[in-house]
Amino acid sequence: MRPLLHLLSVILVLPGVALAGAFSILGHAIATGSFLAFLGDLLATVLWLVPWGLLAACVALLALVLAGLSARFRWLAASCVVVLAVGSSVVVLILTAHSGSSDGQFWFFVPAVVSACVGLWLTVTEFPRSKRPPLAA
């Protein structure tokens, strides 16, 4: 049951991470100033992402899922999911803070909150305890 919960939390955190990455890339490209510089920066980013960024993202996602399926490393994978959920939500909130926000936009953060809660619960319950016997008096 716990591997399934971990897999669910990974699936729930993916849209927030994708949106935070897209906002970061677009924010960097928009900061270049002109339209041609914007297009050039987007092209340079895409040319870098295709061979290296997407490969690294797929490897990291696979490692995160496989670590969550192992009882030994589940607490570490769950804590990574918590960091991803909270970090991506903070990035999206910071980058959209200057624009007007409505109540409907906050529904997007529900999967990230659920993912962070599940990941935090798995981290706390799966953290390895010390196997040392208590000290004799």
Secondary structure as a PSIPRED ss2 file (coil, helix, strand):
# PSIPRED VFORMAT (PSIPRED V4.0)

   1 M C   1.000  0.000  0.000
   2 R H   0.000  1.000  0.000
   3 P H   0.000  1.000  0.000
   4 L H   0.000  1.000  0.000
   5 L H   0.000  1.000  0.000
   6 H H   0.000  1.000  0.000
   7 L H   0.000  1.000  0.000
   8 L H   0.000  1.000  0.000
   9 S H   0.000  1.000  0.000
  10 V H   0.000  1.000  0.000
  11 I H   0.000  1.000  0.000
  12 L H   0.000  1.000  0.000
  13 V H   0.000  1.000  0.000
  14 L H   0.000  1.000  0.000
  15 P H   0.000  1.000  0.000
  16 G H   0.000  1.000  0.000
  17 V H   0.000  1.000  0.000
  18 A H   0.000  1.000  0.000
  19 L H   0.000  1.000  0.000
  20 A H   0.000  1.000  0.000
  21 G H   0.000  1.000  0.000
  22 A H   0.000  1.000  0.000
  23 F H   0.000  1.000  0.000
  24 S H   0.000  1.000  0.000
  25 I H   0.000  1.000  0.000
  26 L H   0.000  1.000  0.000
  27 G H   0.000  1.000  0.000
  28 H H   0.000  1.000  0.000
  29 A H   0.000  1.000  0.000
  30 I H   0.000  1.000  0.000
  31 A C   1.000  0.000  0.000
  32 T C   1.000  0.000  0.000
  33 G C   1.000  0.000  0.000
  34 S C   1.000  0.000  0.000
  35 F H   0.000  1.000  0.000
  36 L H   0.000  1.000  0.000
  37 A H   0.000  1.000  0.000
  38 F H   0.000  1.000  0.000
  39 L H   0.000  1.000  0.000
  40 G H   0.000  1.000  0.000
  41 D H   0.000  1.000  0.000
  42 L H   0.000  1.000  0.000
  43 L H   0.000  1.000  0.000
  44 A H   0.000  1.000  0.000
  45 T H   0.000  1.000  0.000
  46 V H   0.000  1.000  0.000
  47 L H   0.000  1.000  0.000
  48 W H   0.000  1.000  0.000
  49 L H   0.000  1.000  0.000
  50 V H   0.000  1.000  0.000
  51 P H   0.000  1.000  0.000
  52 W H   0.000  1.000  0.000
  53 G H   0.000  1.000  0.000
  54 L H   0.000  1.000  0.000
  55 L H   0.000  1.000  0.000
  56 A H   0.000  1.000  0.000
  57 A H   0.000  1.000  0.000
  58 C H   0.000  1.000  0.000
  59 V H   0.000  1.000  0.000
  60 A H   0.000  1.000  0.000
  61 L H   0.000  1.000  0.000
  62 L H   0.000  1.000  0.000
  63 A H   0.000  1.000  0.000
  64 L H   0.000  1.000  0.000
  65 V H   0.000  1.000  0.000
  66 L H   0.000  1.000  0.000
  67 A H   0.000  1.000  0.000
  68 G H   0.000  1.000  0.000
  69 L H   0.000  1.000  0.000
  70 S C   1.000  0.000  0.000
  71 A C   1.000  0.000  0.000
  72 R C   1.000  0.000  0.000
  73 F C   1.000  0.000  0.000
  74 R H   0.000  1.000  0.000
  75 W H   0.000  1.000  0.000
  76 L H   0.000  1.000  0.000
  77 A H   0.000  1.000  0.000
  78 A H   0.000  1.000  0.000
  79 S H   0.000  1.000  0.000
  80 C H   0.000  1.000  0.000
  81 V H   0.000  1.000  0.000
  82 V H   0.000  1.000  0.000
  83 V H   0.000  1.000  0.000
  84 L H   0.000  1.000  0.000
  85 A H   0.000  1.000  0.000
  86 V H   0.000  1.000  0.000
  87 G H   0.000  1.000  0.000
  88 S H   0.000  1.000  0.000
  89 S H   0.000  1.000  0.000
  90 V H   0.000  1.000  0.000
  91 V H   0.000  1.000  0.000
  92 V H   0.000  1.000  0.000
  93 L H   0.000  1.000  0.000
  94 I H   0.000  1.000  0.000
  95 L H   0.000  1.000  0.000
  96 T C   1.000  0.000  0.000
  97 A C   1.000  0.000  0.000
  98 H C   1.000  0.000  0.000
  99 S C   1.000  0.000  0.000
 100 G C   1.000  0.000  0.000
 101 S C   1.000  0.000  0.000
 102 S C   1.000  0.000  0.000
 103 D H   0.000  1.000  0.000
 104 G H   0.000  1.000  0.000
 105 Q H   0.000  1.000  0.000
 106 F H   0.000  1.000  0.000
 107 W H   0.000  1.000  0.000
 108 F H   0.000  1.000  0.000
 109 F H   0.000  1.000  0.000
 110 V H   0.000  1.000  0.000
 111 P H   0.000  1.000  0.000
 112 A H   0.000  1.000  0.000
 113 V H   0.000  1.000  0.000
 114 V H   0.000  1.000  0.000
 115 S H   0.000  1.000  0.000
 116 A H   0.000  1.000  0.000
 117 C H   0.000  1.000  0.000
 118 V H   0.000  1.000  0.000
 119 G H   0.000  1.000  0.000
 120 L H   0.000  1.000  0.000
 121 W H   0.000  1.000  0.000
 122 L H   0.000  1.000  0.000
 123 T H   0.000  1.000  0.000
 124 V H   0.000  1.000  0.000
 125 T H   0.000  1.000  0.000
 126 E H   0.000  1.000  0.000
 127 F C   1.000  0.000  0.000
 128 P C   1.000  0.000  0.000
 129 R C   1.000  0.000  0.000
 130 S C   1.000  0.000  0.000
 131 K C   1.000  0.000  0.000
 132 R C   1.000  0.000  0.000
 133 P C   1.000  0.000  0.000
 134 P C   1.000  0.000  0.000
 135 L C   1.000  0.000  0.000
 136 A C   1.000  0.000  0.000
 137 A C   1.000  0.000  0.000
